[in-house]
């Protein structure tokens, strides 16, 4: 979105147009339709040129959509689980992210697709999850080297992201409940050596 464009002229009208673009994109995502500039423009009832005044590409729109969702807050998760044993805390953090994904599965998939097809090197995924896990593990008196903690962080992030849901549901054919149970089981097994 062009900040110069938003800060000039009729701000309220520009904010409304921006919201209309996001509403149109959200409608397409929720209805399992492709996210592209032509379809967003048609759904919003505006021209493609208008969309390009606000967003350079569809990846920016997908990023904006996911940021508007209620992504778990790493600081809140830390405080919620700081006094809980390692296994229960890690499963609690895992379940917070799994709940988010199950409640926002289509937008999460669209966001992942947009990031994977993007050429923008500044776009990153998983930073929220890795921050939550690293902060939590650093606070624990874990009998593990720095390298082991980093590997544990990486595997934990894998077990609580849209990537794991794609595998358990889309490839293995599991339900949400079966996916959660399987991913919780995997987390428990990995943490066994640290308790």
C-alpha positions, 0 to 999 in steps of 0.5 A: 500500500502506498503511504504517500497515496493514503496520506494525501487527499481524502483520507476517509475515502481512501481508507474505505477503498482500502477496506473494500479491497480487503473485504473483497479479497477476504470474500474470495479466500473464504469462498475458496477462490483464487486470489488475483488482482482481477478477481479482487477488483471485480469483487470490490467493484473497482478497477485494477488500477485503483487496487495498484494504488494501494497494493503492489501485488496480491502478496501484499493483500494476502499479508494484510489479510493474515495480519488482521486475523487474531494471531497468537501473541508470543508475549501473552503465550509466554505469560500464560505458560511460564509456570507450567511444566515443559510438555504441557506448556509447549502443547499449550503454545502448540494448541494456541497456534493450531486453534488459530489455523483451524479457525483461519485455514483458508486465509492461512493457506492463501497467505502461505501460497502468496509467500511461497510465490512472492519474490519479495525477500522481506516477506517472512513466515513463522516469525511469530511462532519461532519467537514464542518458542525461543522466548519460552525455551530461553526462560526454562532451565532446560538441560540442552545446549544452545544448538539443541534448543535451536533444533527443538525450536525448529521442530516445535514450530514445524508441529504447530504451523499451517505446514503441519496442517497441510500434511496431516489434513490434505495428505494424510486425510486426518480431521482437525481433531485427529491432526491435533492429537497426532501433532500433540503426540509428536510434541510429547515424544520430542520433549520426553528427553528434556523432562 
